[in-house]
Every structure is written in structure tokens, then in C-alpha cells.
Amino acid sequence: GLQVTGHTLVWHSQQNAVYLNGLVNPVTVTPSATNLATNGGFEAGPDAATGDIFTGWQDLNHSNGTFTAATGTAAAYAGNRALQANVTTAAQSYNLQLLMRTPIPVTKGNTYNISFWIKGSAAVTTQFEIRSSDAAVVSYQSAPVTTAWTKVTYAYTATGTTMQLAFDLGANVGTYYVDDVGVFATTTTTTITLTAAQKSVIIDSAMKKYIVNTIKHYSGKIKTWDVVNEPFTDRGFLRTPSTYPIPAANINNQFLYAQYIGSNAYDQNNYVLKAFQYAKAADPTVTTFINDYNLEYLTAKADSMKALVTFINKNGALVDGVGTQMHITLSTSQANIDYVFKTLASTGLKVRISELDVALNPSKSAGYVADATALANQAAMYKYVVQSYIKNVPIAQRYGITIWGVTDTDSWLNSAAAPDYP
């Protein structure tokens, strides 16, 4: 039946780099603010000890009206209760006054954000005040009232070591409601920058989670995986920020695991080694491959591949095979093709051609049309690749040949602007 190969688990390209970079980027933290106002929603009360209608709030003056509790979700802005002030005769604002019973400790010179919601039976302007432990300083502030709930905010700079908020609601005849009173200390945001060690742990964990979860999800369905794809630059170096600076246009879809896990060194922190360890731990029965391109263009890259898989398998039988993509052209060196197969076969691992195609228009000439000679030369190159593979890779190590694309129309090399016939 049809065998499906998983391609690919760890790759520098086509990654969700926005997510991965977000795991290790500096984080701005704003501490959650604590409401310093006691019973700001007027939900608690009456208070048996003080006789206050609302716990924590003192009825300081009611010479021209009364304070009551408005109950029910329809009457309150939030919760089940709100302060209701009933003004029967117009007078001074302070003739109907509700004051915080216990002063709030504050730091002199610091700023505190005061907020509350208010509405009334008519559109008027009322007043609230802020009393300081410095008795000489009282801040009087206007509060616009409409027939709909309106939020009032005020930034108060403390002039003493305590403050008390009071509502002065006696100026205008009518019914007024206050709810959801808040007093909050101004918070300072902090930027947290992770250390290199912390970043390494986070990216390592993310890589492991993805590998393990993906392999287990397809357990029994996908039995072969390209665990790591294209780890090398064309010169045979592991991709790191110094050997492969990510182009600005690809910053959101390319990510270098070696930037955080290991480096160019072949040691226990090498991300390629770890990727294969995680894959085999997730399912020891899967066949694991490492895959790369242009091994036939620069033989040093094929040598680097051999050195890497040799190092990895010294830490256990982790890599089962090596894939060479072989996106080649008519001018590709046949000697180099032979060299790649011999070098990969010398590892003793399975060898496969994973993405074979032979481009006829590598220069991307507009309007190119393949003639009979080009097609014949292409057929000869395909034949040479297959014959070299059979000649240089022992039968027990041959894992197969995959043509990259079903038809010319499907090929990644073909476009309307620059046709190709691979």
C-alpha cells in the first residue's frame, strides 16, 4: 500500500517564527492593581457595629436627603447593589455626604487613580472630594451626571500619608446612583529579558513538545519521519545567526533552533541530536531521517552530513537514514553525484533521494520552451542519477527515490513567468 513519510519536524524554514520568537522575546509585565477602596461596590452592609448602611462608608451628613441601597442587577452598575442618594431639597453639596470611614494609607507624592460610575434622574454636575491626612488639603472635584451610567476618573497625587474619598451629592434635587468605586495605586510596568539559559530551556521544551506530540498523534499511520530538514548552509555549516542571517523578508517564517539550542559544536546540546533523541523516545519504531539539499553541489556539505550523523549515532542508534533532495540541473557534476551516494552510503545508514527533479530553466528565462534536445538530456540525467544510486548504495541501504512533483504543472520550479519542465 501507500506509505506516507512525515516531512518535516524541525526545519529553519516555514516555521511559526512569530510564535517561537514570542516565547523568548522580552516581556512587559504590568502588575495587577488592587482596589484600595473598601466595599467599593456597596455590596456589604448594613454594618451592625457602626450602624452604617454600607460597610466602610460613613453617612456624614443627610440634612436634605437620605442614603439607601439600590438593589437588583437593574439598579446597580455591577453586582447586586449600588449607593442611592435621594435629594429632596436643593442645598450645598455637603448637605448630603457619604465618606469613607477608614482612611486609605498612601505614599505622599505618589499618584492614585480614582474611578467610579454615576448616574441620576437628571443631567447635573455633582461633587466628590478627597481628604488628606494633611488636614489643610482637601481636593474638590466635579462629577458630571447623566441619566445613563457614566464613568468618572481622576488621577490624585497624595499630599499626605492617608486619603479618604467622599461623595457630596446634596446640591441638586433628584435621585443619584454611585457604584463600583475604585482607588488604585499607579502601577509600573517592568520589562523582563530572559537569560540565554532560560531561552534555551524554553525553545528546547517547545521543540520537544512539537516533535513528541506530532509523532504520537500519527502513531501507526506515519512510520517514517524527516526529523531534521536542511540543517546546513551551502558551505556545510550548521545554520546559526552568524552562518545564516535570516533575510528580513523571512523573519516571520524562519527560525534558527541552533541560536538557542547548542551551536556549531557537536556536543550534547546540539539541537539536531536532541531532536532525534525526542523522536526516538516518542516512538522507537519510527524510521528517522535527516534531509538536506545541494549535497551534490559542494562535496564539503556531504562531508558535513556524514560527520553529523556519525556524531549523533555515537549517542545511540537515533538516525536511521539520510535523504539527499537532489534538485539538480543538466550541468550538475556527475562526479559529485557519485560522491554524494558513496559518502552517504559509507555511514551504513539508509539512503534515499527525497526530492528529485531536473530543472531545464534554472536561469528563470521568461517564456522558456523545452526542445527535444533538452528533454533528451534531461532523461539522460535522470537515468544517470538512478544508475549511480543503484551502483553506489548497497541494496540493503536503498530506501527509495521520490520525484518532487507529480507533473510539470505541479512543480515548484514552474511558473507562468518562467516555465520549466522538470
C-alpha positions, -999 to +999 in steps of 0.1 A: +000+000+000+009+037+000+035+047+026+034+082+040+066+100+050+063+128+075+081+159+063+093+176+084+095+180+122+124+205+127+133+230+100+146+265+098+120+274+072+082+276+071+081+278+109+057+298+130+086+322+139+062+347+154+051+322+180+086+308+186+102+342+189+074+353+211+084+326+236+117+343+242+112+379+234+113+405+263+081+405+282+064+436+296+047+429+328+021+452+344+012+441+380-025+436+386-039+466+405-056+461+439-086+482+447-078+501+479-114+512+485-133+490+510-166+478+497-164+499+465-193+481+450-216+488+481-224+451+483-218+448+520-240+464+547-256+474+569-228+473+594-241+463+628-211+477+647-212+512+632-248+515+620-235+524+585-258+515+557-227+504+537-198+487+554-168+510+553-188+541+544-200+567+569-232+588+565-216+621+574-245+644+566-280+639+554-298+672+562-316+674+528-320+638+518-312+602+525-289+574+515-303+540+507-292+508+490-304+503+454-308+466+450-310+443+420-289+440+389-311+465+371-303+492+397-266+485+401-239+491+375-221+460+387-231+433+412-264+435+430-263+468+449-254+504+444-254+536+465-287+555+461-289+592+472-323+608+474-321+646+474-354+663+485-343+699+487-316+717+468-288+729+491-250+728+494-233+697+480-220+687+515-256+686+529-258+650+517-224+635+522-210+599+523-174+594+535-150+565+536-149+555+573-113+543+573-086+564+557-066+546+530-028+545+536-010+562+507+025+573+499+030+610+497+038+622+462+026+590+445-003+591+421-035+571+427-062+565+401-098+571+414-128+559+394-165+553+399-197+551+379-226+575+385-260+583+370-290+603+381-326+613+374-314+644+356-283+657+339-264+678+365-230+683+380-222+670+414-191+668+435-167+644+452-138+653+475-105+637+485-094+643+521-057+640+531-041+633+564-028+668+559-060+684+571-053+716+553-056+699+519-090+688+505-093+683+468-128+691+455-136+677+420-167+680+398-185+649+385-208+652+355-240+632+359-263+620+331-293+597+331-270+568+319-241+553+338-210+574+333-175+566+344-157+593+363-119+591+366-094+612+384-056+610+390-048+621+425-013+629+438-012+622+475-004+652+497-002+631+529+000+596+542-037+588+541-067+597+519-104+595+522-130+597+494-163+615+500-193+619+478-211+653+481-245+648+465-268+674+481-267+702+455-295+691+432-329+676+438-333+641+423-321+606+427-285+597+421-267+563+420-230+556+426-213+522+421-180+504+415-157+528+433-120+521+429-088+536+442-057+521+426-021+528+431-003+537+398+015+505+386+049+505+369+055+482+340+086+460+341+104+446+311+117+411+317+145+399+295+153+362+296+188+349+300+204+328+273+200+297+295+163+305+301+157+309+264+175+276+256+152+257+281+121+273+266+129+266+229+142+231+238+109+224+255+088+238+226+108+217+201+104+186+222+067+191+227+061+195+190+081+165+180+067+142+206+031+153+202+032+151+164+048+117+162+024+103+188-006+118+171+003+099+138+015+068+155+008+037+134+000+059+104+032+077+096+062+053+101+090+074+086+099+110+095+122+136+083+131+146+118+155+174+108+155+191+074+182+213+059+204+218+090+234+230+069+243+261+048+256+255+013+291+256+028+284+228+052+280+248+084+251+244+108+227+272+104+232+298+131+228+336+131+264+340+121+264+314+093+229+321+081+214+356+089+177+353+083+166+376+055+143+404+066+116+392+043+116+358+061+117+370+096+082+357+103+086+322+089+122+313+095+137+303+129+171+290+139+169+264+166+207+265+169+205+301+180+191+288+213+200+251+215+236+243+211+257+260+184+281+247+157+297+224+182+289+187+180+281+182+217+252+171+239+234+205+235+233+201+197+197+207+186+199+181+159+210+154+184+182+164+208+156+164+180+164+127+172+165+118+208+130+132+213+117+115+181+130+080+191+117+085+227+083+093+213+082+062+192+112+039+189+097+021+159+096+050+135+123+053+108+141+086+112+158+106+085+178+137+082+174+156+049+192+183+030+198+198-004+228+207-026+249+179-012+260+173-049+269+209-055+295+212-028+310+180-016+320+196+017+283+197+026+280+159+020+311+155+043+294+176+070+263+155+068+283+123+073+302+139+102+269+150+119+251+117+116+282+098+128+283+121+159+246+116+166+246+079+163+276+077+187+249+087+212+226+058+203+210+045+171+190+076+165+193+084+128+181+056+105+187+073+072+199+103+052+180+120+025+195+140-003+170+162-021+188+164-054+172+195-070+196+194-099+201+207-134+217+195-167+250+210-156+252+192-123+285+173-119+280+136-123+312+130-103+297+149-074+265+128-077+286+097-074+305+112-044+273+120-026+259+085-028+293+069-019+297+093+011+262+088+024+264+050+019+296+049+039+276+059+070+259+024+069+225+041+071+196+040+047+199+064+018+171+080-002+167+106-029+140+126-013+130+154-037+145+147-072+139+170-101+160+181-130+154+218-139+157+228-175+153+265-169+174+273-139+180+309-150+143+315-150+141+328-185+108+343-194+088+323-220+112+293-220+101+263-240+119+230-237+130+215-270+137+178-279+174+181-271+168+195-237+142+168-229+166+141-241+194+154-220+171+156-190+161+120-195+198+111-196+204+129-163+175+112-146+189+079-158+224+087-146+211+096-111+192+063-108+221+043-121+246+060-097+222+054-068+220+017-076+257+014-082+269+033-051+243+025-025+241-012-014+207-027-019+201-031+019+206+007+023+184+019-005+152+035+008+138+048-024+135+077-048+109+104-046+102+126-076+093+162-064+060+169-080+036+147-100+036+167-132+054+198-146+023+219-137+026+208-101+063+215-098+076+242-075+101+252-103+073+260-128+056+294-131+037+314-157+065+339-159+094+314-161+081+280-173+101+249-165+097+212-173+114+192-145 
